[in-house]
Amino acid sequence: MSRYGTMRTFVAVVLPAAVLEPLRRALPALRERWPTLGWVGDDRWHLTLAFLGGCGEDGAERALAALDTRLALDPPLATEVTLGEVVPMGGSRRFYSALSALLDTGREAMTATLTAHRDALTEAATGRREARPAKPHVTIARPKRRATDGEREAGLAWAEALDLSGVQARLDRIALFTWSERRVERLFRIVAERRLE
């Protein structure tokens, strides 16, 4: 069986424990306000570099080869970052599809890294380019489609009260992710990793 999922494959910056732990501590309050919450990140929280979709094993291998080539020619330096505000993303503020943390410190550097490498990876894997501008963010949670207006408002209130400004970390790993075989336990798994320094 292929090591790669057929539905969702992507290259992303791996978040270190310094970032993960404060997010984990904040989640009980979100679940309390929002009992029907959909997907919530776990130790596979990440900062997406390039979404490859259902590119299959061959496409994923081509993207990984392209990443290795780019890192050898123009290695991005590891970036010191702090997280900033948590905002709704996708759709409108009322009908958002995700709550995501933006970068504060390191935003410009990470945006440049995403912009520099994303097209090369997606073209290698799928022959296509991403039309949207790069926007570094960490998706924390997604509501279920049937979430009520009240639940969505509760999620926004939680996000607005969340202070992640003191969370500082060094982003120094990129990984190729795909679906986990047991998505009840964990949504994504890492197939291969590369260092950024």
N, C-alpha and C positions, 0 to 999 in steps of 0.2 A: 504494500500500500504506500502511496506517495507520502512523503513527509509534509507536504503542503496541502492546505485546505483549498477547496475549489471556489469558495464564496468570498473570502476576505483575506487578502494578503497585503501587508504594508511594511514599509521601512520606517522606523521611529527611533527617536532618542529615548534611551531608558532612564527613568527617573530614579535617583538614589534614595536611600532610606531617609535622609534628611528631609526630603520632600514628602515621601509616602506617609511617614508617621503622623505628622500634623493633620493630614487629610483623613487618615483612619480615625483619629480622635474626634474629628468634627462630624463624622457620619452618623453616629447614634442620634444626634439632635435632628438631622435631616430625616432619618427613618421614623422618628417619633412624630414629626409634623406631617409626614407623607408616607403613610403605611402601605400605599399601593405603588410606591416608587418602582420604576422599571430597573434597567441596568445600572449598577454602581461599580465603579472601578475598584480593583483590588491591587495586588502586587504587580499587576500588568498595566497600571496607569502609565501613560506614555505621552510623548510629544511627537505627533506624526510628521515625518519628513516627506514621504511619498506614498500615496495610496495606490496599490497595484490591482486591487479588486480580485476577480477570479482569473488571474493570469496563468494558473497552473504551475507545475513544477518547472517546466522549461523557462517560462517567463520570469519566475522568481530567481532562477539561477542566473539568467541574463542580467537581472537587476543587481544581484549580488556581485557579479563580475564587474558591472559598470561602477558600482560603489567602490570596489577594491581599486579599480583603475583611477578613479577620481581622488581617493584618499592618498594614493601613491604620488600622484602628480601635484595635487594641491590640498594637502591635509588641513582640514579645519581645526583650529585650536579648541581645546576644551573651553567651555564658556561658564563663567560664574554667573548664576542667575538668582533672582528672588522672584517669588510669585507675587502677583498683584491682585486686582479685583476679580471676583467670580461673576460672570455675566451670562445671560441667556443667549444662545446662538441658534441659528436656523429659524426660518419662518419669521414670526413677529415676537415681540416681547411677551404677548399674552399666550401665543401658541408655539413657544420655543420647542426645539427638539433636543436641546442639551444645555446643561449648566457647565461652563468651562472656566478654568482659571487662566488668565492672561499672564504673560511675563511682565515684570517691572524692570528690574536691572537685567541687562543682557538681551532685551527685546530686539534691539537693532542688530546685534551680532547674530542672533539666532535667525532673524528674518533673512539676513544676508546668506546664511548657511542654507536655509531652506530654498531660497531662490536660486542659489548657485547649483544645487545638486538635484532638485526635484525633477526637472524636465528630463535630465539625462537618465534617471532611473525609470520614470514612467514610460519614456520612449523605448528604452531597452526591453521593458517587460511587455508593453502593450501596443507600442507604436503611436501612442497618443500623448498629448500634453495637457496639464491641468490649466483650465482657463482662469480660475480665480487667483487673485494675488495671495502670496504666502501670508499666513497669520498664525504665528506660534501660539498654541494654546494647549491646555491639558483638560480633556473632557473628564469631568468628575462623575456625572450622573446623567441618565436619560429618563424622561418620564415615559410611562406607558401611553399608548395612543388614547386610551379611554380615560386618562387622568382628568379629573374635574377642574373647573376654573379655580375652585378653592384650593385644591392640591397644588396647582401650578403657582398660585399666589404664595402659598406656604413655602414652596421651593425658592421663589424669588426672595422672600423675606429672609430665609436662611442664608442665601447667597450674599445678600446685602450686609448681613451682620457678621459674616465670616471675615476674619482678619488673618491673612497669610503673609503679611508684609515682612515678618521677621524670619521667614523660612528661606535660608540661603543654602545653595548647593552647587556643586561643580558637575556639569553635564559632560561626561567623558566617554559614553558608550552609545553606539548605534546598533540596532538589532533588526533582523528580519523576523517579522511576526506572522503567524497564521492562526486559523481557528484551532482551538484545543479539541481533542477527541472527546473529552468529557466536559461539555460546556456548562453542565449543571454545577460543576466544581470550580471551573475557571474558563473564562471566555476565550482568552488568547494564550498562545504559547510562543516561546522564542525558538527559532530554528537555528539561527547563526548570529554571532555578535562580532563587532569590530570596535577597537579603541579609537578615540578621537585625538589621542596624543601619543 
